[in-house]
Amino acid sequence: MRIAVSAGSAASLVAVVLLAALAAAWLAARRFRSAQRRAAAEAERARRQGERQADRLRAELDRREEWLTGELDRLRSREGELAERTAEVTRARGEAEDLVRRRAAELERTAGLSAEQARAELVRAAESQARREAAVTVREIERAAREEGEQRARGIVAGAIQRLAAEQTAETAVSVFRLPNEEMKGRVIGREGRNIRSFEAVTGVNLIIDETPAVVQLSCFDPVRRETARLTLEQLVEDGRIHPLRIEHVHERSRAEVERRCVRAGEDALLAVRVGGVHPELVRTLGTLRYRASYGQNVLGHLVESAHLAGMMAAELGVDPEPVRRAALLHDIGKALTHEVEGSHAAIGADFARRHGESADIVHAIAAHHGEVEPQTVEAVLTQAADACSGGRPGARKESLEAYVRRLERLEEIARSHDGVANVYAMQAGREVRVMVRPEQVDDLGAQVIAREVAKQVAEELTYPGQIRVTVVRESRVTEVAR
């Protein structure tokens, strides 16, 4: 009986083991089938994704092929137009030559004309014809240039902006300081002039005292030194203790304060135009320009304004605005060093920027902003344009009344020197010249020629901030009387 029970238990155990093995095999098979299904689904997704990507690539290739085909067609069409224009110019040249030959033959047959008179008449006719042909050719070239693509347009706009005029510099070398009373003037002078001599020796600034009540003048070519002396005098007068030792102490403190103000002004300017990574010495020197003026315009304000203008023009042209703003902000930095180094402020500023780690493009833009170096980059051209725009805008700068009147008179003289001009008006403070011509003597092409010649002569002979617009007006009137 015991043997039978043991055998039954063993059989049950074997059955359980077999069932467990079958269950494990079934689970493994199920997992395998599930893995197969997932792999098949993943493969299907990869296949579909590959097909979609291939479709996108085919569509992109088709689009580019269509674009290239269109570009080729446009180039062929433009080539045909150029060929037609060349033929027209050739025909016009032949007609002009035939006209000159016929005119010469007619003059030779004309009685009563000497050889010199005939030659002079022929020269005048040829010159008039050549000007007309030149005006037609220039107009055709300008029309063709306007039809060019984005790349060509960018170069044309940059080149046109470059033609804006550059500014000239005028300095202020005297600061006026008002004293609280006339007694303080005597304390500033000191016993036997001891205080004033000490003040001038310590600050390097001339202290001018005349009969004007409660007023002294600080005179110095260095605006930073003049501002330091003004701040020193202000603190001495406020404190009331004025003697040589006190002057030296206050001057040292004022110099440190002006130095901090210069650094802060330079940092504020960099922050305003979003330019970073500038050498600390460049920042300090840039800040000193807050005390310098040109034609009554603050130089640091002019640089910040120029940087904003240059950045906007760069954005319009599709150029990276950051290096353009950087070049425009630093283009006049040499003005802070002109009293220390010989040479023009453009050359001095370029050398100073080069020695303090600025890139070759920035250095070139600084050197070329007054035309002393031929601009070779878009940054240089836009810097030159922004400088002229900031200095030439209405109200930016001042000039003497005598120079202003002389410039207006010369503008009108230049315009009146051309044949067929009836009246000339200098308008908008000399920024526009309006030329009225006689319609019976000057046709439309002749008016265009006069406008170009007047603008060219003004640019060559006159010095002015900004630009001067020349407008030639030709008006035709027909009058009939009803009876």
C-alpha positions as CSV (number, residue, x, y, z in Angstrom):
1,M,0.0,0.0,0.0
2,R,2.8,2.4,0.7
3,I,4.6,1.5,-2.5
4,A,1.4,2.3,-4.4
5,V,1.0,5.7,-2.8
6,S,4.6,6.6,-3.5
7,A,4.2,5.7,-7.1
8,G,1.1,7.8,-7.4
9,S,2.8,10.8,-5.9
10,A,5.7,10.5,-8.3
11,A,3.3,10.4,-11.2
12,S,1.5,13.5,-10.0
13,L,4.8,15.3,-9.6
14,V,5.8,14.4,-13.1
15,A,2.5,15.6,-14.4
16,V,2.9,18.9,-12.6
17,V,6.4,19.3,-14.0
18,L,5.2,18.6,-17.5
19,L,2.3,21.0,-17.1
20,A,4.7,23.7,-15.9
21,A,7.1,23.0,-18.8
22,L,4.1,23.2,-21.3
23,A,3.0,26.5,-19.7
24,A,6.5,27.9,-19.9
25,A,6.8,26.8,-23.5
26,W,3.4,28.4,-24.3
27,L,4.4,31.6,-22.7
28,A,7.7,31.7,-24.6
29,A,5.9,31.0,-27.8
30,R,3.4,33.8,-27.1
31,R,6.1,36.2,-26.2
32,F,8.0,35.3,-29.4
33,R,4.9,35.8,-31.5
34,S,4.3,39.2,-29.8
35,A,7.9,40.2,-30.4
36,Q,7.5,39.1,-34.1
37,R,4.4,41.3,-34.4
38,R,6.1,44.3,-32.8
39,A,9.1,43.9,-35.1
40,A,6.8,43.6,-38.1
41,A,5.0,46.8,-37.0
42,E,8.3,48.6,-36.4
43,A,9.5,47.5,-39.8
44,E,6.3,48.7,-41.4
45,R,6.6,52.1,-39.7
46,A,10.2,52.4,-40.8
47,R,9.2,51.5,-44.3
48,R,6.4,54.1,-44.4
49,Q,8.7,56.8,-42.9
50,G,11.3,56.0,-45.5
51,E,8.7,56.3,-48.2
52,R,7.5,59.6,-46.9
53,Q,11.1,60.9,-46.7
54,A,11.8,59.7,-50.2
55,D,8.6,61.5,-51.4
56,R,9.7,64.7,-49.7
57,L,13.1,64.4,-51.3
58,R,11.6,63.8,-54.7
59,A,9.3,66.8,-54.2
60,E,12.2,69.0,-53.2
61,L,14.3,67.8,-56.1
62,D,11.3,68.5,-58.5
63,R,10.9,72.0,-56.9
64,R,14.6,72.8,-57.3
65,E,14.7,71.5,-60.8
66,E,11.7,73.7,-61.7
67,W,13.4,76.7,-60.0
68,L,16.6,76.1,-61.9
69,T,14.7,75.7,-65.1
70,G,12.9,79.1,-64.4
71,E,16.3,80.7,-63.6
72,L,17.7,79.4,-66.8
73,D,14.8,80.8,-68.8
74,R,15.1,84.2,-67.1
75,L,18.9,84.2,-67.8
76,R,18.2,83.4,-71.4
77,S,15.5,86.1,-71.6
78,R,17.9,88.6,-70.0
79,E,20.6,87.6,-72.4
80,G,18.2,88.3,-75.3
81,E,17.3,91.7,-73.8
82,L,20.9,92.6,-73.5
83,A,21.6,91.6,-77.0
84,E,18.6,93.8,-78.2
85,R,19.9,96.8,-76.1
86,T,23.4,96.3,-77.5
87,A,21.9,96.4,-81.0
88,E,19.9,99.5,-80.1
89,V,23.0,101.3,-78.8
90,T,25.0,100.3,-81.9
91,R,22.2,101.6,-84.1
92,A,22.0,104.8,-82.1
93,R,25.7,105.3,-82.4
94,G,25.6,104.7,-86.1
95,E,22.8,107.2,-86.4
96,A,24.8,109.7,-84.4
97,E,27.8,109.2,-86.6
98,D,25.7,109.7,-89.7
99,L,24.2,112.8,-88.2
100,V,27.6,114.2,-87.5
101,R,28.8,113.4,-91.0
102,R,25.8,115.1,-92.5
103,R,26.1,118.1,-90.3
104,A,29.8,118.4,-91.2
105,A,29.0,118.1,-94.9
106,E,26.3,120.8,-94.6
107,L,28.6,123.1,-92.8
108,E,31.2,122.6,-95.4
109,R,28.7,123.6,-98.1
110,T,27.4,126.6,-96.1
111,A,28.8,129.8,-97.4
112,G,29.9,132.6,-95.1
113,L,31.3,130.4,-92.4
114,S,35.0,130.3,-91.8
115,A,36.8,127.0,-91.0
116,E,37.0,128.0,-87.3
117,Q,33.3,128.8,-87.1
118,A,32.3,125.6,-88.8
119,R,34.6,123.6,-86.5
120,A,33.2,125.3,-83.4
121,E,29.6,124.6,-84.5
122,L,30.5,121.0,-85.2
123,V,32.0,120.6,-81.8
124,R,28.9,122.0,-80.1
125,A,26.6,119.7,-82.0
126,A,28.8,116.7,-81.3
127,E,28.9,117.6,-77.6
128,S,25.2,118.0,-77.4
129,Q,24.5,114.7,-79.2
130,A,27.0,112.9,-77.0
131,R,25.3,114.3,-73.8
132,R,22.0,113.1,-75.0
133,E,23.3,109.7,-75.9
134,A,25.0,109.5,-72.5
135,A,21.8,110.4,-70.7
136,V,19.9,107.7,-72.6
137,T,22.5,105.1,-71.9
138,V,22.6,106.0,-68.2
139,R,18.9,105.8,-67.9
140,E,18.9,102.4,-69.6
141,I,21.6,101.1,-67.3
142,E,19.7,102.3,-64.2
143,R,16.5,100.6,-65.4
144,A,18.4,97.4,-66.0
145,A,20.1,97.6,-62.6
146,R,16.6,98.0,-60.9
147,E,15.5,94.7,-62.5
148,E,18.5,92.7,-61.1
149,G,18.0,90.1,-58.3
150,E,18.5,90.4,-54.6
151,Q,22.3,90.0,-54.8
152,R,22.7,92.7,-57.4
153,A,20.3,95.0,-55.5
154,R,22.3,94.6,-52.3
155,G,25.4,95.9,-54.0
156,I,23.6,98.7,-55.7
157,V,22.0,99.9,-52.5
158,A,25.2,99.7,-50.5
159,G,27.0,101.6,-53.3
160,A,24.4,104.3,-53.4
161,I,24.4,104.8,-49.6
162,Q,28.2,105.2,-49.8
163,R,27.8,108.4,-51.8
164,L,26.4,110.2,-48.8
165,A,28.7,113.0,-47.7
166,A,31.0,113.0,-44.7
167,E,31.2,115.4,-41.8
168,Q,33.7,117.9,-40.6
169,T,34.8,118.5,-37.0
170,A,34.5,121.7,-34.9
171,E,35.6,121.7,-31.2
172,T,34.5,123.5,-28.1
173,A,37.5,124.4,-26.0
174,V,36.1,126.6,-23.2
175,S,33.7,125.8,-20.3
176,V,32.0,128.5,-18.3
177,F,31.7,128.1,-14.5
178,R,29.4,130.4,-12.4
179,L,30.5,131.3,-8.9
180,P,27.9,131.9,-6.1
181,N,29.2,135.4,-5.5
182,E,32.0,137.9,-6.4
183,E,33.8,137.2,-3.1
184,M,34.4,133.6,-4.2
185,K,36.3,134.8,-7.2
186,G,38.9,136.4,-4.9
187,R,39.2,133.2,-3.0
188,V,39.8,131.2,-6.2
189,I,42.6,133.6,-7.2
190,G,44.1,133.5,-3.7
191,R,46.8,135.7,-2.1
192,E,49.0,137.0,-4.9
193,G,47.4,134.5,-7.3
194,R,48.7,131.5,-5.4
195,N,45.5,129.4,-5.7
196,I,45.0,130.1,-9.4
197,R,48.6,129.2,-10.2
198,S,48.3,126.0,-8.2
199,F,45.0,125.1,-9.9
200,E,46.4,125.6,-13.4
201,A,49.6,123.6,-12.5
202,V,47.7,120.7,-11.1
203,T,44.9,120.4,-13.6
204,G,46.7,121.6,-16.8
205,V,43.7,123.9,-17.6
206,N,43.8,127.7,-18.0
207,L,41.6,129.5,-15.6
208,I,40.4,132.7,-17.2
209,I,39.0,135.4,-14.9
210,D,37.8,138.7,-16.4
211,E,35.4,141.5,-15.4
212,T,32.3,139.3,-15.9
213,P,30.6,139.1,-12.5
214,A,30.7,135.8,-10.7
215,V,32.0,133.9,-13.8
216,V,35.2,132.2,-14.6
217,Q,36.2,130.3,-17.8
218,L,38.1,127.0,-18.0
219,S,40.1,126.7,-21.3
220,C,41.8,123.5,-22.5
221,F,41.9,121.5,-25.7
222,D,41.4,118.2,-23.9
223,P,37.7,117.9,-23.0
224,V,38.3,115.2,-20.3
225,R,40.9,117.3,-18.6
226,R,38.6,120.3,-18.8
227,E,35.8,118.4,-17.3
228,T,38.0,117.1,-14.5
229,A,39.1,120.7,-13.7
230,R,35.4,121.9,-13.8
231,L,34.4,119.1,-11.3
232,T,37.4,120.1,-9.1
233,L,36.5,123.7,-9.1
234,E,32.9,122.9,-8.4
235,Q,33.8,120.8,-5.3
236,L,36.3,123.4,-4.1
237,V,33.7,126.2,-4.3
238,E,31.1,124.0,-2.6
239,D,33.5,123.2,0.2
240,G,34.8,126.7,0.5
241,R,38.3,125.6,1.5
242,I,40.7,126.6,-1.4
243,H,44.4,126.2,-1.0
244,P,47.2,124.4,-2.9
245,L,47.1,121.2,-0.9
246,R,43.3,121.0,-1.0
247,I,43.4,121.6,-4.8
248,E,45.6,118.6,-5.3
249,H,43.5,116.3,-3.1
250,V,40.2,117.3,-4.7
251,H,41.7,117.0,-8.2
252,E,42.8,113.4,-7.6
253,R,39.3,112.6,-6.4
254,S,37.7,114.4,-9.4
255,R,40.0,112.6,-11.8
256,A,38.9,109.2,-10.4
257,E,35.3,110.3,-10.6
258,V,35.6,111.4,-14.3
259,E,37.4,108.1,-15.1
260,R,34.4,106.1,-13.6
261,R,32.0,108.3,-15.5
262,C,33.9,107.6,-18.8
263,V,33.9,103.8,-18.2
264,R,30.2,103.9,-17.3
265,A,29.3,106.0,-20.4
266,G,31.2,103.5,-22.6
267,E,29.5,100.6,-21.0
268,D,26.1,102.3,-21.4
269,A,26.8,102.9,-25.1
270,L,27.8,99.3,-25.7
271,L,24.6,98.1,-23.9
272,A,22.4,100.5,-25.9
273,V,23.6,99.2,-29.3
274,R,23.9,95.5,-28.1
275,V,27.7,95.1,-28.7
276,G,29.9,93.0,-26.4
277,G,33.4,91.7,-26.1
278,V,35.1,95.1,-26.4
279,H,38.5,95.6,-24.8
280,P,38.3,97.6,-21.5
281,E,40.6,100.3,-22.9
282,L,38.4,100.8,-25.9
283,V,35.4,101.1,-23.5
284,R,37.1,103.7,-21.4
285,T,38.3,105.7,-24.5
286,L,34.8,105.5,-26.0
287,G,33.3,106.9,-22.8
288,T,35.6,110.0,-22.9
289,L,33.8,111.0,-26.1
290,R,30.8,112.0,-24.0
291,Y,32.8,115.2,-23.3
292,R,33.6,116.0,-26.9
293,A,31.4,117.7,-29.5
294,S,31.5,118.1,-33.3
295,Y,29.4,120.9,-34.9
296,G,27.6,121.1,-31.5
297,Q,26.7,117.4,-31.7
298,N,27.9,115.2,-28.9
299,V,30.3,112.6,-30.3
300,L,29.3,109.7,-28.1
301,G,25.6,110.4,-28.9
302,H,26.6,110.6,-32.6
303,L,28.3,107.2,-32.4
304,V,25.3,105.5,-30.7
305,E,23.0,107.0,-33.3
306,S,25.2,105.9,-36.1
307,A,25.3,102.4,-34.7
308,H,21.5,102.2,-34.6
309,L,21.3,103.5,-38.2
310,A,23.9,101.1,-39.5
311,G,22.2,98.2,-37.8
312,M,18.9,99.0,-39.4
313,M,20.4,99.4,-42.8
314,A,22.2,96.1,-42.4
315,A,19.0,94.4,-41.5
316,E,17.2,95.8,-44.5
317,L,20.1,94.6,-46.8
318,G,20.1,91.1,-45.2
319,V,23.6,91.6,-43.7
320,D,24.6,90.5,-40.1
321,P,23.9,93.7,-38.1
322,E,26.2,93.0,-35.1
323,P,29.6,93.7,-36.8
324,V,28.1,96.7,-38.6
325,R,26.9,98.2,-35.4
326,R,30.3,97.5,-33.8
327,A,32.1,99.3,-36.6
328,A,29.7,102.3,-36.5
329,L,30.0,102.6,-32.7
330,L,33.9,102.7,-32.9
331,H,34.4,104.7,-36.1
332,D,35.1,108.0,-34.4
333,I,37.0,106.6,-31.4
334,G,40.2,108.3,-32.8
335,K,38.7,111.7,-31.9
336,A,39.5,110.9,-28.3
337,L,43.2,110.6,-29.2
338,T,43.8,113.4,-31.8
339,H,45.4,115.7,-29.2
340,E,47.9,112.9,-28.3
341,V,48.8,111.3,-31.7
342,E,49.4,113.0,-35.0
343,G,47.2,112.1,-38.0
344,S,43.6,112.0,-38.9
345,H,41.1,110.6,-36.4
346,A,40.1,107.8,-38.8
347,A,43.7,106.5,-39.1
348,I,44.4,107.0,-35.4
349,G,41.2,105.2,-34.4
350,A,41.9,102.3,-36.8
351,D,45.4,101.8,-35.4
352,F,44.0,102.0,-31.8
353,A,41.3,99.4,-32.5
354,R,43.8,97.1,-34.2
355,R,46.1,97.2,-31.1
356,H,43.2,96.3,-28.8
357,G,42.0,93.2,-30.6
358,E,39.4,94.3,-33.1
359,S,39.0,92.3,-36.3
360,A,40.4,93.4,-39.7
361,D,36.9,94.2,-41.0
362,I,36.2,96.5,-38.1
363,V,39.6,98.2,-38.4
364,H,39.0,98.7,-42.2
365,A,35.6,100.2,-41.6
366,I,37.0,102.7,-39.1
367,A,39.9,103.7,-41.5
368,A,37.6,104.1,-44.5
369,H,34.6,106.0,-42.9
370,H,36.0,109.4,-44.3
371,G,37.1,108.1,-47.6
372,E,40.8,108.2,-46.8
373,V,40.8,104.5,-47.6
374,E,38.7,103.0,-50.3
375,P,35.8,101.0,-48.7
376,Q,36.1,97.4,-49.6
377,T,33.4,95.8,-47.4
378,V,29.7,96.2,-46.7
379,E,30.5,97.1,-43.1
380,A,32.8,99.9,-44.2
381,V,30.2,101.3,-46.7
382,L,27.3,101.2,-44.1
383,T,29.6,102.8,-41.4
384,Q,30.3,105.6,-43.8
385,A,26.7,106.0,-44.7
386,A,25.5,105.9,-41.0
387,D,28.1,108.5,-40.1
388,A,26.9,110.9,-42.8
389,C,23.2,110.2,-42.0
390,S,23.7,111.0,-38.3
391,G,25.7,114.1,-38.9
392,G,23.6,115.3,-41.8
393,R,20.1,115.0,-40.4
394,P,18.3,118.3,-39.7
395,G,19.2,119.8,-36.3
396,A,22.1,117.5,-35.6
397,R,24.9,120.0,-36.1
398,K,25.5,123.7,-36.2
399,E,27.6,125.8,-38.6
400,S,28.4,129.5,-38.7
401,L,26.0,131.9,-40.3
402,E,28.7,133.2,-42.7
403,A,29.6,129.8,-43.9
404,Y,25.9,128.9,-44.3
405,V,25.1,132.0,-46.4
406,R,28.3,131.5,-48.5
407,R,27.3,127.9,-49.2
408,L,23.8,128.9,-50.3
409,E,25.1,131.6,-52.6
410,R,27.6,129.2,-54.2
411,L,24.8,126.6,-54.7
412,E,22.8,129.0,-56.7
413,E,25.8,130.2,-58.7
414,I,26.6,126.7,-59.7
415,A,23.1,126.0,-60.9
416,R,22.8,129.3,-62.8
417,S,26.0,128.7,-64.7
418,H,24.2,126.2,-67.0
419,D,22.5,127.1,-70.2
420,G,18.7,127.2,-70.2
421,V,18.3,127.9,-66.5
422,A,15.6,130.4,-65.6
423,N,15.6,130.5,-61.8
424,V,17.4,128.7,-58.9
425,Y,16.1,128.3,-55.4
426,A,18.1,126.9,-52.5
427,M,15.6,125.3,-50.1
428,Q,15.4,123.4,-46.8
429,A,18.5,125.2,-45.3
430,G,20.6,124.4,-48.4
431,R,19.8,120.7,-48.5
432,E,17.9,121.0,-51.7
433,V,18.4,123.0,-54.9
434,R,15.4,123.5,-57.2
435,V,16.4,124.5,-60.7
436,M,13.7,125.9,-63.0
437,V,14.7,125.6,-66.7
438,R,13.2,127.1,-69.8
439,P,11.1,124.4,-71.6
440,E,11.8,125.9,-75.1
441,Q,15.6,125.6,-74.6
442,V,15.9,122.4,-72.5
443,D,14.1,119.1,-73.2
444,D,13.6,116.2,-70.7
445,L,17.0,114.6,-71.5
446,G,18.7,118.0,-71.2
447,A,17.0,118.5,-67.7
448,Q,18.5,115.2,-66.6
449,V,21.9,116.1,-67.9
450,I,21.7,119.5,-66.0
451,A,20.7,117.7,-62.7
452,R,23.7,115.3,-63.0
453,E,26.2,118.0,-63.8
454,V,25.0,120.3,-61.0
455,A,25.1,117.5,-58.4
456,K,28.6,116.5,-59.6
457,Q,29.9,120.1,-59.4
458,V,28.4,120.6,-56.0
459,A,30.0,117.4,-54.7
460,E,33.4,118.4,-56.1
461,E,33.4,122.1,-55.0
462,L,31.5,122.4,-51.7
463,T,31.9,121.0,-48.2
464,Y,28.7,120.2,-46.4
465,P,27.2,117.7,-43.9
466,G,24.8,115.1,-45.2
467,Q,23.6,115.3,-48.8
468,I,22.1,118.0,-51.2
469,R,19.3,117.0,-53.5
470,V,19.2,118.7,-56.9
471,T,15.8,118.9,-58.6
472,V,15.4,120.2,-62.1
473,V,11.8,121.3,-63.0
474,R,10.8,121.7,-66.6
475,E,7.2,122.9,-67.1
476,S,5.5,123.1,-70.4
477,R,2.4,125.5,-70.7
478,V,0.1,125.8,-73.6
479,T,-2.3,128.9,-73.7
480,E,-5.1,129.5,-76.1
481,V,-7.5,132.4,-76.2
482,A,-11.2,131.9,-76.9
483,R,-12.6,134.8,-79.0
